[in-house]
Structures are given as C-alpha cells and as structure tokens.
C-alpha cells in the first residue's frame, strides 16, 4: 500500500467517525441525509459520501494488491519447492561422487 493510499484511508476514517468513535454518516438531527428544514441533501453528508466512496475504492485497490501478492507468493513458494528438489538432487549426486572417490582412493 502506498503512503498516499494510507493517508487517504486515514483521512476517510477520520471524516466518517466522530470523536466518540460513532459513525456520523447521518447526523442525528437529519433524516436520511436531508436537511430537516429545507428537505435538501446536506453538504456534510455529500462530503462524507464522497469520502466513503474514496475509502471503498482504496480498500478495493488494496484488496486487489493483496490478491496479486498472494498469487506472487504462491508462485514463489512453488519455485522454492522446485529449487529445493534440485538442491536435494545435487546434494545426493555430490554424496555419490564422494563415495566413488573414496572407493577409487582405497583401490
């Protein structure tokens, strides 16, 4: 996750949470995001909705990045297993060569 994305998430979380830790997406003095006196959408709610949309997009990008990392990790693990098998095979060949060398020296 980039620093910019982390800052965007922190900003979004700060804007959508009150100092008491309760969601403030719909203020208690507003009905379903409309100004009680005028019946118009609140600017605060629109701002918070935009922030939440940005937050959701950031989370979606982070999830995609995590999935790519998991795929890459799986691929690397498979490569590691193959490499370990090759190392084991080479170690076995070295042991066999050393055993033959010892036999030749005895003769």
Backbone atoms as SQL, in Angstrom:
CREATE TABLE atoms (id INTEGER PRIMARY KEY, chain TEXT, resi INTEGER, resn TEXT, atom TEXT, x REAL, y REAL, z REAL);
INSERT INTO atoms VALUES
  (1, 'A', 1, 'UNK', 'N', 0.851, -1.163, 0.000),
  (2, 'A', 1, 'UNK', 'CA', 0.000, 0.000, 0.000),
  (3, 'A', 1, 'UNK', 'C', 0.899, 1.229, 0.000),
  (4, 'A', 2, 'UNK', 'N', 0.565, 2.180, -0.849),
  (5, 'A', 2, 'UNK', 'CA', 1.376, 3.382, -0.921),
  (6, 'A', 2, 'UNK', 'C', 1.042, 4.309, 0.235),
  (7, 'A', 3, 'UNK', 'N', 1.937, 5.218, 0.481),
  (8, 'A', 3, 'UNK', 'CA', 1.732, 6.180, 1.560),
  (9, 'A', 3, 'UNK', 'C', 0.507, 7.033, 1.269),
  (10, 'A', 4, 'UNK', 'N', 0.328, 7.378, -0.010),
  (11, 'A', 4, 'UNK', 'CA', -0.811, 8.199, -0.399),
  (12, 'A', 4, 'UNK', 'C', -2.128, 7.488, -0.104),
  (13, 'A', 5, 'UNK', 'N', -2.178, 6.183, -0.416),
  (14, 'A', 5, 'UNK', 'CA', -3.389, 5.408, -0.137),
  (15, 'A', 5, 'UNK', 'C', -3.639, 5.315, 1.362),
  (16, 'A', 6, 'UNK', 'N', -2.594, 5.109, 2.132),
  (17, 'A', 6, 'UNK', 'CA', -2.739, 5.018, 3.584),
  (18, 'A', 6, 'UNK', 'C', -3.254, 6.332, 4.150),
  (19, 'A', 7, 'UNK', 'N', -2.738, 7.445, 3.630),
  (20, 'A', 7, 'UNK', 'CA', -3.208, 8.755, 4.096),
  (21, 'A', 7, 'UNK', 'C', -4.664, 8.978, 3.726),
  (22, 'A', 8, 'UNK', 'N', -5.056, 8.537, 2.526),
  (23, 'A', 8, 'UNK', 'CA', -6.453, 8.676, 2.092),
  (24, 'A', 8, 'UNK', 'C', -7.374, 7.867, 2.995),
  (25, 'A', 9, 'UNK', 'N', -6.948, 6.686, 3.359),
  (26, 'A', 9, 'UNK', 'CA', -7.753, 5.849, 4.255),
  (27, 'A', 9, 'UNK', 'C', -7.880, 6.522, 5.619),
  (28, 'A', 10, 'UNK', 'N', -6.778, 6.999, 6.136),
  (29, 'A', 10, 'UNK', 'CA', -6.805, 7.651, 7.447),
  (30, 'A', 10, 'UNK', 'C', -7.720, 8.868, 7.404),
  (31, 'A', 11, 'UNK', 'N', -7.633, 9.645, 6.315),
  (32, 'A', 11, 'UNK', 'CA', -8.480, 10.829, 6.171),
  (33, 'A', 11, 'UNK', 'C', -9.945, 10.415, 6.121),
  (34, 'A', 12, 'UNK', 'N', -10.256, 9.390, 5.346),
  (35, 'A', 12, 'UNK', 'CA', -11.636, 8.927, 5.215),
  (36, 'A', 12, 'UNK', 'C', -12.186, 8.438, 6.544),
  (37, 'A', 13, 'UNK', 'N', -11.377, 7.664, 7.268),
  (38, 'A', 13, 'UNK', 'CA', -11.827, 7.151, 8.556),
  (39, 'A', 13, 'UNK', 'C', -12.054, 8.294, 9.535),
  (40, 'A', 14, 'UNK', 'N', -11.186, 9.264, 9.525),
  (41, 'A', 14, 'UNK', 'CA', -11.306, 10.394, 10.447),
  (42, 'A', 14, 'UNK', 'C', -12.563, 11.194, 10.141),
  (43, 'A', 15, 'UNK', 'N', -12.859, 11.380, 8.853),
  (44, 'A', 15, 'UNK', 'CA', -14.025, 12.169, 8.466),
  (45, 'A', 15, 'UNK', 'C', -15.337, 11.449, 8.744),
  (46, 'A', 16, 'UNK', 'N', -15.332, 10.125, 8.741),
  (47, 'A', 16, 'UNK', 'CA', -16.582, 9.390, 8.909),
  (48, 'A', 16, 'UNK', 'C', -16.799, 8.879, 10.329),
  (49, 'A', 17, 'UNK', 'N', -15.945, 9.262, 11.238),
  (50, 'A', 17, 'UNK', 'CA', -16.080, 8.825, 12.613),
  (51, 'A', 17, 'UNK', 'C', -16.026, 10.048, 13.527),
  (52, 'A', 18, 'UNK', 'N', -16.955, 10.127, 14.464),
  (53, 'A', 18, 'UNK', 'CA', -16.943, 11.241, 15.403),
  (54, 'A', 18, 'UNK', 'C', -15.866, 11.022, 16.444),
  (55, 'A', 19, 'UNK', 'N', -15.626, 12.021, 17.275),
  (56, 'A', 19, 'UNK', 'CA', -14.614, 11.887, 18.320),
  (57, 'A', 19, 'UNK', 'C', -14.990, 10.829, 19.341),
  (58, 'A', 20, 'UNK', 'N', -16.250, 10.416, 19.371),
  (59, 'A', 20, 'UNK', 'CA', -16.672, 9.362, 20.293),
  (60, 'A', 20, 'UNK', 'C', -16.544, 7.985, 19.661),
  (61, 'A', 21, 'UNK', 'N', -16.134, 7.965, 18.394),
  (62, 'A', 21, 'UNK', 'CA', -15.960, 6.685, 17.723),
  (63, 'A', 21, 'UNK', 'C', -17.227, 6.147, 17.101),
  (64, 'A', 22, 'UNK', 'N', -18.284, 6.986, 17.030),
  (65, 'A', 22, 'UNK', 'CA', -19.537, 6.537, 16.442),
  (66, 'A', 22, 'UNK', 'C', -19.626, 7.063, 15.021),
  (67, 'A', 23, 'UNK', 'N', -20.268, 6.309, 14.161),
  (68, 'A', 23, 'UNK', 'CA', -20.421, 6.735, 12.781),
  (69, 'A', 23, 'UNK', 'C', -21.247, 8.001, 12.730),
  (70, 'A', 24, 'UNK', 'N', -20.815, 8.937, 11.895),
  (71, 'A', 24, 'UNK', 'CA', -21.562, 10.178, 11.771),
  (72, 'A', 24, 'UNK', 'C', -22.017, 10.370, 10.332),
  (73, 'A', 25, 'UNK', 'N', -22.219, 9.263, 9.598),
  (74, 'A', 25, 'UNK', 'CA', -22.636, 9.358, 8.208),
  (75, 'A', 25, 'UNK', 'C', -23.974, 10.068, 8.084),
  (76, 'A', 26, 'UNK', 'N', -24.901, 9.841, 9.018),
  (77, 'A', 26, 'UNK', 'CA', -26.164, 10.548, 9.030),
  (78, 'A', 26, 'UNK', 'C', -26.298, 11.205, 10.408),
  (79, 'A', 27, 'UNK', 'N', -26.087, 12.526, 10.473),
  (80, 'A', 27, 'UNK', 'CA', -26.161, 13.211, 11.762),
  (81, 'A', 27, 'UNK', 'C', -27.523, 12.994, 12.414),
  (82, 'A', 28, 'UNK', 'N', -27.546, 12.991, 13.722),
  (83, 'A', 28, 'UNK', 'CA', -28.775, 12.682, 14.455),
  (84, 'A', 28, 'UNK', 'C', -29.866, 13.705, 14.211),
  (85, 'A', 29, 'UNK', 'N', -29.517, 14.940, 13.837),
  (86, 'A', 29, 'UNK', 'CA', -30.543, 15.957, 13.610),
  (87, 'A', 29, 'UNK', 'C', -30.982, 15.991, 12.146),
  (88, 'A', 30, 'UNK', 'N', -30.630, 14.966, 11.368),
  (89, 'A', 30, 'UNK', 'CA', -31.013, 14.892, 9.966),
  (90, 'A', 30, 'UNK', 'C', -31.715, 13.572, 9.698),
  (91, 'A', 31, 'UNK', 'N', -32.690, 13.607, 8.797),
  (92, 'A', 31, 'UNK', 'CA', -33.413, 12.398, 8.434),
  (93, 'A', 31, 'UNK', 'C', -32.881, 11.889, 7.099),
  (94, 'A', 32, 'UNK', 'N', -32.297, 10.698, 7.107),
  (95, 'A', 32, 'UNK', 'CA', -31.821, 10.056, 5.898),
  (96, 'A', 32, 'UNK', 'C', -31.042, 10.998, 5.001),
  (97, 'A', 33, 'UNK', 'N', -30.211, 11.844, 5.593),
  (98, 'A', 33, 'UNK', 'CA', -29.311, 12.670, 4.809),
  (99, 'A', 33, 'UNK', 'C', -29.943, 13.901, 4.197),
  (100, 'A', 34, 'UNK', 'N', -31.131, 14.305, 4.665),
  (101, 'A', 34, 'UNK', 'CA', -31.733, 15.535, 4.153),
  (102, 'A', 34, 'UNK', 'C', -31.830, 16.546, 5.268),
  (103, 'A', 35, 'UNK', 'N', -31.726, 17.788, 4.901),
  (104, 'A', 35, 'UNK', 'CA', -31.851, 18.869, 5.869),
  (105, 'A', 35, 'UNK', 'C', -33.312, 18.900, 6.304),
  (106, 'A', 36, 'UNK', 'N', -33.557, 18.799, 7.595),
  (107, 'A', 36, 'UNK', 'CA', -34.916, 18.734, 8.130),
  (108, 'A', 36, 'UNK', 'C', -35.703, 19.976, 7.762),
  (109, 'A', 37, 'UNK', 'N', -35.054, 21.132, 7.729),
  (110, 'A', 37, 'UNK', 'CA', -35.754, 22.394, 7.483),
  (111, 'A', 37, 'UNK', 'C', -36.035, 22.636, 6.002),
  (112, 'A', 38, 'UNK', 'N', -35.158, 22.216, 5.129),
  (113, 'A', 38, 'UNK', 'CA', -35.313, 22.520, 3.702),
  (114, 'A', 38, 'UNK', 'C', -35.560, 21.282, 2.836),
  (115, 'A', 39, 'UNK', 'N', -35.336, 20.098, 3.353),
  (116, 'A', 39, 'UNK', 'CA', -35.528, 18.894, 2.567),
  (117, 'A', 39, 'UNK', 'C', -34.458, 18.674, 1.509),
  (118, 'A', 40, 'UNK', 'N', -33.341, 19.366, 1.601),
  (119, 'A', 40, 'UNK', 'CA', -32.246, 19.253, 0.638),
  (120, 'A', 40, 'UNK', 'C', -31.144, 18.359, 1.206),
  (121, 'A', 41, 'UNK', 'N', -30.413, 17.670, 0.319),
  (122, 'A', 41, 'UNK', 'CA', -29.274, 16.861, 0.796),
  (123, 'A', 41, 'UNK', 'C', -28.270, 17.751, 1.528),
  (124, 'A', 42, 'UNK', 'N', -27.713, 17.217, 2.574),
  (125, 'A', 42, 'UNK', 'CA', -26.753, 18.003, 3.349),
  (126, 'A', 42, 'UNK', 'C', -25.388, 17.971, 2.684),
  (127, 'A', 43, 'UNK', 'N', -24.697, 19.075, 2.746),
  (128, 'A', 43, 'UNK', 'CA', -23.350, 19.161, 2.193),
  (129, 'A', 43, 'UNK', 'C', -22.433, 18.214, 2.948),
  (130, 'A', 44, 'UNK', 'N', -22.619, 18.142, 4.267),
  (131, 'A', 44, 'UNK', 'CA', -21.803, 17.271, 5.104),
  (132, 'A', 44, 'UNK', 'C', -21.967, 15.813, 4.675),
  (133, 'A', 45, 'UNK', 'N', -23.197, 15.411, 4.424),
  (134, 'A', 45, 'UNK', 'CA', -23.459, 14.033, 4.010),
  (135, 'A', 45, 'UNK', 'C', -22.854, 13.758, 2.637),
  (136, 'A', 46, 'UNK', 'N', -22.964, 14.739, 1.734),
  (137, 'A', 46, 'UNK', 'CA', -22.381, 14.568, 0.404),
  (138, 'A', 46, 'UNK', 'C', -20.868, 14.410, 0.501),
  (139, 'A', 47, 'UNK', 'N', -20.252, 15.225, 1.345),
  (140, 'A', 47, 'UNK', 'CA', -18.799, 15.144, 1.538),
  (141, 'A', 47, 'UNK', 'C', -18.428, 13.792, 2.118),
  (142, 'A', 48, 'UNK', 'N', -19.176, 13.351, 3.115),
  (143, 'A', 48, 'UNK', 'CA', -18.891, 12.065, 3.742),
  (144, 'A', 48, 'UNK', 'C', -19.154, 10.915, 2.782),
  (145, 'A', 49, 'UNK', 'N', -20.170, 11.043, 1.942),
  (146, 'A', 49, 'UNK', 'CA', -20.433, 10.012, 0.947),
  (147, 'A', 49, 'UNK', 'C', -19.286, 9.917, -0.042),
  (148, 'A', 50, 'UNK', 'N', -18.769, 11.069, -0.454),
  (149, 'A', 50, 'UNK', 'CA', -17.625, 11.082, -1.367),
  (150, 'A', 50, 'UNK', 'C', -16.410, 10.472, -0.693),
  (151, 'A', 51, 'UNK', 'N', -16.206, 10.809, 0.579),
  (152, 'A', 51, 'UNK', 'CA', -15.079, 10.250, 1.320),
  (153, 'A', 51, 'UNK', 'C', -15.230, 8.738, 1.462),
  (154, 'A', 52, 'UNK', 'N', -16.444, 8.287, 1.724),
  (155, 'A', 52, 'UNK', 'CA', -16.685, 6.854, 1.868),
  (156, 'A', 52, 'UNK', 'C', -16.459, 6.151, 0.536),
  (157, 'A', 53, 'UNK', 'N', -16.881, 6.766, -0.554),
  (158, 'A', 53, 'UNK', 'CA', -16.655, 6.167, -1.873),
  (159, 'A', 53, 'UNK', 'C', -15.155, 6.072, -2.148),
  (160, 'A', 54, 'UNK', 'N', -14.416, 7.121, -1.798),
  (161, 'A', 54, 'UNK', 'CA', -12.959, 7.099, -1.970),
  (162, 'A', 54, 'UNK', 'C', -12.348, 6.002, -1.106),
  (163, 'A', 55, 'UNK', 'N', -12.832, 5.892, 0.117),
  (164, 'A', 55, 'UNK', 'CA', -12.352, 4.849, 1.036),
  (165, 'A', 55, 'UNK', 'C', -12.628, 3.463, 0.458),
  (166, 'A', 56, 'UNK', 'N', -13.834, 3.245, -0.043),
  (167, 'A', 56, 'UNK', 'CA', -14.190, 1.942, -0.617),
  (168, 'A', 56, 'UNK', 'C', -13.314, 1.626, -1.818),
  (169, 'A', 57, 'UNK', 'N', -13.066, 2.629, -2.671),
  (170, 'A', 57, 'UNK', 'CA', -12.194, 2.424, -3.826),
  (171, 'A', 57, 'UNK', 'C', -10.781, 2.080, -3.387),
  (172, 'A', 58, 'UNK', 'N', -10.304, 2.760, -2.353),
  (173, 'A', 58, 'UNK', 'CA', -8.960, 2.485, -1.841),
  (174, 'A', 58, 'UNK', 'C', -8.883, 1.069, -1.281),
  (175, 'A', 59, 'UNK', 'N', -9.895, 0.675, -0.537),
  (176, 'A', 59, 'UNK', 'CA', -9.931, -0.681, 0.022),
  (177, 'A', 59, 'UNK', 'C', -9.976, -1.717, -1.107),
  (178, 'A', 60, 'UNK', 'N', -10.755, -1.432, -2.145),
  (179, 'A', 60, 'UNK', 'CA', -10.834, -2.360, -3.280),
  (180, 'A', 60, 'UNK', 'C', -9.467, -2.486, -3.958),
  (181, 'A', 61, 'UNK', 'N', -8.768, -1.365, -4.130),
  (182, 'A', 61, 'UNK', 'CA', -7.422, -1.415, -4.729),
  (183, 'A', 61, 'UNK', 'C', -6.469, -2.186, -3.838),
  (184, 'A', 62, 'UNK', 'N', -6.567, -1.973, -2.533),
  (185, 'A', 62, 'UNK', 'CA', -5.692, -2.686, -1.598),
  (186, 'A', 62, 'UNK', 'C', -5.982, -4.183, -1.640),
  (187, 'A', 63, 'UNK', 'N', -7.242, -4.555, -1.723),
  (188, 'A', 63, 'UNK', 'CA', -7.622, -5.971, -1.815),
  (189, 'A', 63, 'UNK', 'C', -7.059, -6.602, -3.088),
  (190, 'A', 64, 'UNK', 'N', -7.174, -5.878, -4.200),
  (191, 'A', 64, 'UNK', 'CA', -6.603, -6.378, -5.456),
  (192, 'A', 64, 'UNK', 'C', -5.097, -6.557, -5.321),
  (193, 'A', 65, 'UNK', 'N', -4.433, -5.600, -4.692),
  (194, 'A', 65, 'UNK', 'CA', -2.986, -5.696, -4.497),
  (195, 'A', 65, 'UNK', 'C', -2.648, -6.894, -3.609),
  (196, 'A', 66, 'UNK', 'N', -3.427, -7.111, -2.567),
  (197, 'A', 66, 'UNK', 'CA', -3.209, -8.266, -1.689),
  (198, 'A', 66, 'UNK', 'C', -3.362, -9.575, -2.474),
  (199, 'A', 67, 'UNK', 'N', -4.366, -9.624, -3.329),
  (200, 'A', 67, 'UNK', 'CA', -4.570, -10.827, -4.136),
  (201, 'A', 67, 'UNK', 'C', -3.372, -11.064, -5.055),
  (202, 'A', 68, 'UNK', 'N', -2.833, -9.985, -5.652),
  (203, 'A', 68, 'UNK', 'CA', -1.648, -10.125, -6.507),
  (204, 'A', 68, 'UNK', 'C', -0.452, -10.611, -5.691),
  (205, 'A', 69, 'UNK', 'N', -0.298, -10.082, -4.482),
  (206, 'A', 69, 'UNK', 'CA', 0.809, -10.500, -3.620),
  (207, 'A', 69, 'UNK', 'C', 0.671, -11.970, -3.250),
  (208, 'A', 70, 'UNK', 'N', -0.543, -12.405, -2.937),
  (209, 'A', 70, 'UNK', 'CA', -0.771, -13.813, -2.595),
  (210, 'A', 70, 'UNK', 'C', -0.440, -14.698, -3.793),
  (211, 'A', 71, 'UNK', 'N', -0.881, -14.290, -4.987),
  (212, 'A', 71, 'UNK', 'CA', -0.567, -15.067, -6.190),
  (213, 'A', 71, 'UNK', 'C', 0.938, -15.143, -6.396),
  (214, 'A', 72, 'UNK', 'N', 1.613, -14.015, -6.239),
  (215, 'A', 72, 'UNK', 'CA', 3.075, -13.979, -6.411),
  (216, 'A', 72, 'UNK', 'C', 3.747, -14.846, -5.346),
  (217, 'A', 73, 'UNK', 'N', 3.262, -14.767, -4.123),
  (218, 'A', 73, 'UNK', 'CA', 3.826, -15.572, -3.037),
  (219, 'A', 73, 'UNK', 'C', 3.665, -17.058, -3.334),
  (220, 'A', 74, 'UNK', 'N', 2.493, -17.435, -3.821),
  (221, 'A', 74, 'UNK', 'CA', 2.244, -18.837, -4.171),
  (222, 'A', 74, 'UNK', 'C', 3.201, -19.286, -5.268),
  (223, 'A', 75, 'UNK', 'N', 3.387, -18.425, -6.253),
  (224, 'A', 75, 'UNK', 'CA', 4.305, -18.739, -7.341),
  (225, 'A', 75, 'UNK', 'C', 5.730, -18.893, -6.813),
  (226, 'A', 76, 'UNK', 'N', 6.136, -18.000, -5.923),
  (227, 'A', 76, 'UNK', 'CA', 7.478, -18.086, -5.349),
  (228, 'A', 76, 'UNK', 'C', 7.648, -19.343, -4.505),
  (229, 'A', 77, 'UNK', 'N', 6.597, -19.716, -3.771),
  (230, 'A', 77, 'UNK', 'CA', 6.662, -20.942, -2.971),
  (231, 'A', 77, 'UNK', 'C', 6.844, -22.154, -3.874),
  (232, 'A', 78, 'UNK', 'N', 6.125, -22.166, -4.999),
  (233, 'A', 78, 'UNK', 'CA', 6.274, -23.275, -5.954),
  (234, 'A', 78, 'UNK', 'C', 7.699, -23.306, -6.509),
  (235, 'A', 79, 'UNK', 'N', 8.238, -22.136, -6.845),
  (236, 'A', 79, 'UNK', 'CA', 9.608, -22.072, -7.347),
  (237, 'A', 79, 'UNK', 'C', 10.596, -22.552, -6.280),
  (238, 'A', 80, 'UNK', 'N', 10.328, -22.211, -5.032),
  (239, 'A', 80, 'UNK', 'CA', 11.190, -22.640, -3.938),
  (240, 'A', 80, 'UNK', 'C', 11.195, -24.153, -3.795),
  (241, 'A', 81, 'UNK', 'N', 10.037, -24.772, -3.891),
  (242, 'A', 81, 'UNK', 'CA', 9.942, -26.237, -3.802),
  (243, 'A', 81, 'UNK', 'C', 10.739, -26.888, -4.930),
  (244, 'A', 82, 'UNK', 'N', 10.588, -26.357, -6.133),
  (245, 'A', 82, 'UNK', 'CA', 11.332, -26.898, -7.275),
  (246, 'A', 82, 'UNK', 'C', 12.831, -26.728, -7.048),
  (247, 'A', 83, 'UNK', 'N', 13.238, -25.550, -6.596),
  (248, 'A', 83, 'UNK', 'CA', 14.661, -25.296, -6.347),
  (249, 'A', 83, 'UNK', 'C', 15.192, -26.213, -5.248),
  (250, 'A', 84, 'UNK', 'N', 14.404, -26.442, -4.206),
  (251, 'A', 84, 'UNK', 'CA', 14.835, -27.318, -3.115),
  (252, 'A', 84, 'UNK', 'C', 15.008, -28.747, -3.615),
  (253, 'A', 85, 'UNK', 'N', 14.118, -29.176, -4.490),
  (254, 'A', 85, 'UNK', 'CA', 14.266, -30.523, -5.078),
  (255, 'A', 85, 'UNK', 'C', 15.562, -30.623, -5.873),
  (256, 'A', 86, 'UNK', 'N', 15.869, -29.581, -6.630),
  (257, 'A', 86, 'UNK', 'CA', 17.117, -29.584, -7.401),
  (258, 'A', 86, 'UNK', 'C', 18.330, -29.602, -6.476),
  (259, 'A', 87, 'UNK', 'N', 18.264, -28.836, -5.382),
  (260, 'A', 87, 'UNK', 'CA', 19.358, -28.822, -4.406),
  (261, 'A', 87, 'UNK', 'C', 19.527, -30.208, -3.803),
  (262, 'A', 88, 'UNK', 'N', 18.417, -30.831, -3.416),
  (263, 'A', 88, 'UNK', 'CA', 18.475, -32.180, -2.843),
  (264, 'A', 88, 'UNK', 'C', 19.100, -33.163, -3.826),
  (265, 'A', 89, 'UNK', 'N', 18.706, -33.048, -5.084),
  (266, 'A', 89, 'UNK', 'CA', 19.244, -33.931, -6.116),
  (267, 'A', 89, 'UNK', 'C', 20.755, -33.714, -6.275),
  (268, 'A', 90, 'UNK', 'N', 21.157, -32.443, -6.292),
  (269, 'A', 90, 'UNK', 'CA', 22.589, -32.147, -6.425),
  (270, 'A', 90, 'UNK', 'C', 23.380, -32.624, -5.205),
  (271, 'A', 91, 'UNK', 'N', 22.809, -32.464, -4.022),
  (272, 'A', 91, 'UNK', 'CA', 23.489, -32.951, -2.810),
  (273, 'A', 91, 'UNK', 'C', 23.655, -34.464, -2.878),
  (274, 'A', 92, 'UNK', 'N', 22.634, -35.157, -3.354),
  (275, 'A', 92, 'UNK', 'CA', 22.717, -36.615, -3.493),
  (276, 'A', 92, 'UNK', 'C', 23.805, -36.995, -4.491),
  (277, 'A', 93, 'UNK', 'N', 23.890, -36.272, -5.590),
  (278, 'A', 93, 'UNK', 'CA', 24.922, -36.552, -6.585),
  (279, 'A', 93, 'UNK', 'C', 26.321, -36.298, -6.025),
  (280, 'A', 94, 'UNK', 'N', 26.459, -35.260, -5.207),
  (281, 'A', 94, 'UNK', 'CA', 27.756, -34.963, -4.579),
  (282, 'A', 94, 'UNK', 'C', 28.146, -36.104, -3.644),
  (283, 'A', 95, 'UNK', 'N', 27.178, -36.571, -2.848),
  (284, 'A', 95, 'UNK', 'CA', 27.464, -37.683, -1.936),
  (285, 'A', 95, 'UNK', 'C', 27.889, -38.927, -2.715),
  (286, 'A', 96, 'UNK', 'N', 27.189, -39.207, -3.795),
  (287, 'A', 96, 'UNK', 'CA', 27.545, -40.370, -4.619),
  (288, 'A', 96, 'UNK', 'C', 28.936, -40.199, -5.218),
  (289, 'A', 97, 'UNK', 'N', 29.239, -38.986, -5.667),
  (290, 'A', 97, 'UNK', 'CA', 30.575, -38.734, -6.237),
  (291, 'A', 97, 'UNK', 'C', 31.658, -38.885, -5.181),
  (292, 'A', 98, 'UNK', 'N', 31.395, -38.396, -3.979),
  (293, 'A', 98, 'UNK', 'CA', 32.372, -38.535, -2.893),
  (294, 'A', 98, 'UNK', 'C', 32.573, -40.006, -2.528),
  (295, 'A', 99, 'UNK', 'N', 31.479, -40.761, -2.523),
  (296, 'A', 99, 'UNK', 'CA', 31.578, -42.194, -2.223),
  (297, 'A', 99, 'UNK', 'C', 32.419, -42.906, -3.281),
  (298, 'A', 100, 'UNK', 'N', 32.206, -42.586, -4.544),
  (299, 'A', 100, 'UNK', 'CA', 33.002, -43.186, -5.621),
  (300, 'A', 100, 'UNK', 'C', 34.461, -42.765, -5.512),
  (301, 'A', 101, 'UNK', 'N', 34.696, -41.520, -5.142),
  (302, 'A', 101, 'UNK', 'CA', 36.061, -41.010, -4.987),
  (303, 'A', 101, 'UNK', 'C', 36.775, -41.774, -3.878),
  (304, 'A', 102, 'UNK', 'N', 36.071, -41.985, -2.773),
  (305, 'A', 102, 'UNK', 'CA', 36.654, -42.740, -1.661),
  (306, 'A', 102, 'UNK', 'C', 36.973, -44.167, -2.096),
  (307, 'A', 103, 'UNK', 'N', 36.087, -44.798, -2.852),
  (308, 'A', 103, 'UNK', 'CA', 36.319, -46.160, -3.338),
  (309, 'A', 103, 'UNK', 'C', 37.548, -46.213, -4.250),
  (310, 'A', 104, 'UNK', 'N', 37.664, -45.215, -5.078),
  (311, 'A', 104, 'UNK', 'CA', 38.820, -45.168, -6.001),
  (312, 'A', 104, 'UNK', 'C', 40.119, -44.987, -5.221),
  (313, 'A', 105, 'UNK', 'N', 40.085, -44.187, -4.188),
  (314, 'A', 105, 'UNK', 'CA', 41.289, -43.949, -3.388),
  (315, 'A', 105, 'UNK', 'C', 41.686, -45.204, -2.613),
  (316, 'A', 106, 'UNK', 'N', 40.744, -46.003, -2.208),
  (317, 'A', 106, 'UNK', 'CA', 41.016, -47.235, -1.468),
  (318, 'A', 106, 'UNK', 'C', 41.689, -48.257, -2.365),
  (319, 'A', 107, 'UNK', 'N', 41.303, -48.240, -3.628),
  (320, 'A', 107, 'UNK', 'CA', 41.842, -49.239, -4.556),
  (321, 'A', 107, 'UNK', 'C', 43.208, -48.842, -4.933);
